[in-house]
Amino acid sequence: MFNKIKIIPEQNKKYFTGYPNNVCVVGVQVDDKKNFMPAAWNVGLSYNPFLYGVSVGTDRYTHELLNQADCFTVNFFDFKHVSTIRSLGRSSGSEIDKEKEFNLPISKSDKIDAPIIDSAYCTLECIKKNQITIGDHTLFVGEVISITVDKEIYNGEYGTLDTNVISPLGYLGIDNYITLDHNSRTSLKKLPMHYRENKLR
């Protein structure tokens, strides 16, 4: 049992008890300006169509660019890139060219007009479909039209990552990062289901 305490959320204070979250880096381009921003608040929203969302603070420079752009990329990284990801998050594209400042290996997307970071183990290319402002963030919703993933870490049977090869980057809050213990991976695929396929759960 836990010895729990009660916390009443206060205005203008941040809480990280719901973390860790898997970090992605959003890539966006408007005219000749490229920018990259880590986002701990990112989430799959729909299988069909495949929709993916990134939540970006309304005061961020990336928010300004995403407002203008019609597409963006979502890039995922191994834990070994943690220092670079932290640097991308603790700098502003309005003041520096992050590609040059941090020596980012950049390529053009195959399907859209947005940059990808070559050192990402997986990149989603997204067409912006919707944006919803919720409090001090906007959820940008993209339809994923292309996925590029390192073939060495992709389990083709189920589409899951091989965590013996890759260590996904997680964020705990306040510049604290974490990754998975791959030995803790447990498959429950063979356990019986307690619902019928295609029925409400």
N, C-alpha and C positions, 0 to 999 in steps of 0.2 A: 504493500500500500504506500501511496505517496503522502507526504506531509504538505498539503497544499496551502497556498496563500491566495487571497482574493486581490485582484488588481482592477481598478476602475480606470478605463482609458481616459487620458487627458488630452486636450487639444494641443496640437503642435508637438506632440511627443511620439516617438516611433517605438514600435513593439515588434520583437522578432521571435516570439515564442512559437509561431507557426512554421518557422524555417527548420531544416534547410530546404532551399529551392534550387533546382537545376538552373544554372546561369546560361543565358544565350547572349550573343552579341548581334544587335540589330544593325544591318548595313543599309544605308539609304544614299541616294544621289539626286541632286537637283542641279541641272545644268552641269557645270564642271566641278561642283562642290560635292565631295564624298564625306561621309561621316559614319562613325561606328560608336555604339553605346551598349555597354552591358545592361541586361535587363533580367533581374531575378524573378520578376513577375511576368511569366510567359506560360502559355497553356494551350493545349489542343482543345478545340471547341466543337468539332464535328468530323465524323468519318466521311460522310457523303453528302455534300462535297467536303473535301478535306480542308477544313478551316483551322487556322492557327492564329492565336492572339498574343500581342505584346502590349504591356501596360507601361506607358511612358509619362513621367511627370510633365504637367503643363508648362513648367518653367524651364524645361530642358531645350537646348538648341536642337536636339534630335526631333523633338516634338514639332518645332517650327518647320523642319524639313519634311517630316512625315505628313504634315498638313498639306504640303505642296505636291508631294510625290504621289504617283499612282501605283507604286510597288515598293517592295523592300525584301531584304534577305534576313534569315534567321540562322545564325552560325553557332555551332556547339563545339566545345573544346575539351581536350584532355587536361587533367589537373596540372600537368607540367607547364602549362601556359598561364598559370595563375597570376604571375607578376605582370604580364602584359595586359591581362584582362582588368586587373586592378588599376593599372595606369590609364587604360581607356576610360574607366569609370571616374577617375579622379582628375580628369582634364576636360576641357571644353573645345569642341570643334569650332566654336565661334572665335577662339583665340589662337589655336594652332592647327596645323595640318597633321592629323593623327597618323595618316599613312606614312608620312615622312618621319615624323617625330619618333615613332615606335618601330620603324622598319617593317611595316606590315606587308606580307606578300599578298598582293591583291590581283584578282582576275575579274573579268566581266562575266556576268551571269549568262547562261545559255539562252534563257527564254525571256528575260526582263531587263530593264535598264536600271540595275542596281548592282553594287559591287559585292563580291564574296571574298572572304579571307581564306587563302589556300591552306593554312595550317589548321583549319577547322576539320574535325573528323566527319561532320555532317552539316550540310547547308540546305535550307528550305528556300525556294524561290517563290515569293508570294505576290499575287495581285491584290492590291488593297480593295476590299469589298465594303468595309464599313468602319466607322469610328464613333465611339461612344464615350463622352466625358463623364467620369464618375468621380466626384470629389475633386482632388487635386491631380488626378491622372486621367489620361485618355487611353481606352482600350482600342488599339488599331487591329482590325480583323483582316487577315489576308487569306486568300484561297491559294493553297499550295499547288503549283502547277509543275514543279520539278523538284526532285530530291537528289542530291549528290552525297554519297556516303562512301567511306573507305571500305573497300571490299574485304579487308582483313578483319574487320570488327563487326561485320554484318552477318547475323544469323538468318539465312534466307528462308528457313522453314517457317519461322514466326515473325521475322523482321525485328527481333530484339538484338541489343548490342552484346557483344562478347566482352564481358567485364574482366576476363583474364587478359585482354589485350588493351582495353581502353579504361581510363579512370575518369568518369564524368565529373565535371567541376560543379560543386555545390556551394551555395552561399549561406552563411549562418547569420549575417548581419554585422554591421560596424567593422568592415574590413576583415572579417574572419571567414575563412574558406575551409571546405572539407571535401572529402571524396568517399567512395564506397569501399568497404571491405569485400572484395570479390569472393572471399571464402564464405560469406554469409548468404550467397545466392541460393535460393531454394525454389524448386519447381513443384507446384501443386497441380500440374496439368492433369495428372492421372486420378486425382480425387473425384468422387462423384459430384455431379451438379445437383443442386436442390431447386432447380427451376427448369421449365421447358424452354427449348430454344424458341426465339421469336415471341416470347410471352413477356408481359410486364413484370418488372422486378421492383 
